[in-house]
Amino acid sequence: MKSPLHRWLRLPRLALIALLPLAGGCDWEDDDDDEDFVPPAGQGALRVDNNTGDDIRVYVNGDLLGTTGDYSDRAFPLDPGLYRVVLDQKSGGRNYRDDVDIIVDRLTVLDIEIDNDFFDGDYDVEVYFD
């Protein structure tokens, strides 16, 4: 029969084995990220930077453009103009909605985080142009 000390000494080895895949370094960049997206000539683009653990559906003027995965970003080329944008958590109740401007040859960036308000829990979105 093994002593409790033997089991205790085994724990650090298990922890090291569990961390071994991280030894090669972390690659935070997702292959489908659009960080360096350049809008097509004569158009602008909406880039959604998802800094949450949620998959988020992106609607523009009522149409689903696509989904951005957790901790990734995605760009959607659009003609210049004013658009109604809705961000909807794929498996929950968080959301965001607002009108945003799309400017020719520029990115309109929606930088998304989870609102830390205990009673709210919606998305906190910073809008800027890149």
FENDANOR-V684355 format. One record per residue. N is the residue number from 1. RES is the residue in one letter. SS is DSSP state (H for helix, E for strand, - for the rest). PSI is psi as a letter, one per 30 degrees, with the letter a starting at -180 (999 if undefined). Layout:
n: (N | N)
res: (RES | RES)
ss: (SS | SS)
psi: (PSI | PSI)
This chain:
n: (1 | 2 | 3 | 4 | 5 | 6 | 7 | 8 | 9 | 10 | 11 | 12 | 13 | 14 | 15 | 16 | 17 | 18 | 19 | 20 | 21 | 22 | 23 | 24 | 25 | 26 | 27 | 28 | 29 | 30 | 31 | 32 | 33 | 34 | 35 | 36 | 37 | 38 | 39 | 40 | 41 | 42 | 43 | 44 | 45 | 46 | 47 | 48 | 49 | 50 | 51 | 52 | 53 | 54 | 55 | 56 | 57 | 58 | 59 | 60 | 61 | 62 | 63 | 64 | 65 | 66 | 67 | 68 | 69 | 70 | 71 | 72 | 73 | 74 | 75 | 76 | 77 | 78 | 79 | 80 | 81 | 82 | 83 | 84 | 85 | 86 | 87 | 88 | 89 | 90 | 91 | 92 | 93 | 94 | 95 | 96 | 97 | 98 | 99 | 100 | 101 | 102 | 103 | 104 | 105 | 106 | 107 | 108 | 109 | 110 | 111 | 112 | 113 | 114 | 115 | 116 | 117 | 118 | 119 | 120 | 121 | 122 | 123 | 124 | 125 | 126 | 127 | 128 | 129 | 130)
res: (M | K | S | P | L | H | R | W | L | R | L | P | R | L | A | L | I | A | L | L | P | L | A | G | G | C | D | W | E | D | D | D | D | D | E | D | F | V | P | P | A | G | Q | G | A | L | R | V | D | N | N | T | G | D | D | I | R | V | Y | V | N | G | D | L | L | G | T | T | G | D | Y | S | D | R | A | F | P | L | D | P | G | L | Y | R | V | V | L | D | Q | K | S | G | G | R | N | Y | R | D | D | V | D | I | I | V | D | R | L | T | V | L | D | I | E | I | D | N | D | F | F | D | G | D | Y | D | V | E | V | Y | F | D)
ss: (- | - | - | H | H | H | H | H | H | H | H | H | H | H | H | H | H | H | H | H | H | H | H | H | - | - | - | - | - | - | - | - | - | - | - | - | - | - | - | - | - | - | - | E | E | E | E | E | E | E | - | - | - | - | - | E | E | E | E | E | - | - | E | E | E | E | E | E | - | - | - | E | E | E | E | E | E | E | - | - | E | E | E | E | E | E | E | E | E | - | - | - | - | - | E | E | E | E | E | E | E | E | - | - | - | - | E | E | E | E | E | E | E | E | - | - | - | - | - | - | - | - | E | E | E | E | E | E | E | -)
psi: (k | k | l | e | e | e | e | e | f | f | e | e | e | e | e | e | e | e | f | e | f | f | f | f | l | k | j | f | k | k | f | g | k | h | e | g | k | k | k | l | k | f | l | a | l | k | k | j | j | j | h | l | g | k | k | k | k | j | k | k | h | f | k | j | e | a | k | k | l | k | h | l | l | k | k | j | k | l | l | k | a | k | k | j | k | k | k | k | k | e | h | a | g | k | l | k | k | l | k | k | k | k | k | k | g | l | k | j | k | j | j | k | l | k | k | g | j | e | f | d | g | a | k | j | k | k | k | l | k | 999)
